[in-house]
Amino acid sequence: MSRADDPQQTYREFTDAVNMKPGELTRWLETEESKHVGWHKKGTKGGESVGHDSGRRIVDLLRRKRADLTAADYKHMRKVIGYVHRHLA
């Protein structure tokens, strides 16, 4: 099993990379500042940015019990880990 396929390792790296508690992230996502930053998919004028949508999903992942996480959830966690690591480099 590769590191990317190890749910425990993915969960540890995800919770290390996400440095806000769910409530803090939720409050930030409700600010005007958060709604005006980020990349919007082509053809989505005025819609939610990709990062804002991901932020809402991160809140959901942090609030869920680990036993309830799916393969798609772990895939999104790995995507978030990669994003954070690239932007910290």
N, C-alpha and C positions, 0 to 999 in steps of 0.2 A: 504494500500500500504506500503510495507516495504521500508526501507531506500535504499536498493539496487535497488528498482524499481522506485525511484524518480529521474527522469532525471535532475531536477534542482540541487538536492543534489549531484548526481554523477558528474555533470559538475563542480560544485564548488570544490569538493574534487579533481577532476582530475586537474583542473587548479592550485590548491594549491600544488599538488604533483609534477607537471611538472614545474621545476623552470627555464626553458630556453624558450626564445622566439623562434618562428618557424625558423627564420633566423639563430639564434645562433646554434640551434640543427642541422639544415641543414649543416652549415659549419663544425660542429664537425663530423657529419656522413661522410663527405667527406675526413676526415683525415685518414692517414694510421693507426694510433693508434686505431681508432674506428673499422677499418676493421679487426683487428687482435685480438679482444677480443670477449668473449661470447661463448655460447654453440651452436654447429652445430648439426642439426638433423642427426641421423644415416644415412649414405649413401650419405651425401652431402659434399664430400671432396672439400675444397676450395670455397664452396658456401657461401652465406651470412648467418651470424649468426642469431639466433632467435631474439636476442635483437636488432640487427641492422635493421632487417625487422620491428620490433615493433617501433623503432625510426622513421622510415620513415612514418609509419602509424600515429604516434603521431603528426608529423608535419602536415600531411593531416588533422587530426582532429582539430588541433589548428587553421588551416587556413579556415576551413569551417564555414558557418553560422550555428548557433545552430538549426535553423529550418530545415536544410538539414541533420541533424544527424539521423541515423537509430538505430534500436534496437541493431543491431550488433556493431555499433559504441559505444554505451553506454556499451555494454558488454565488449568491449576491454578497454574502459576507466576504468571499475571496475577492470579488470585484472591488468592494470597499477597501479592503486591505491593500490591494494593488494601487488604488487611487491615492490613498493616504501616503503610502511609501513613495510613490512617484513625486508627489507634491512636497514632501519633506526633504527630498534629495537635492 
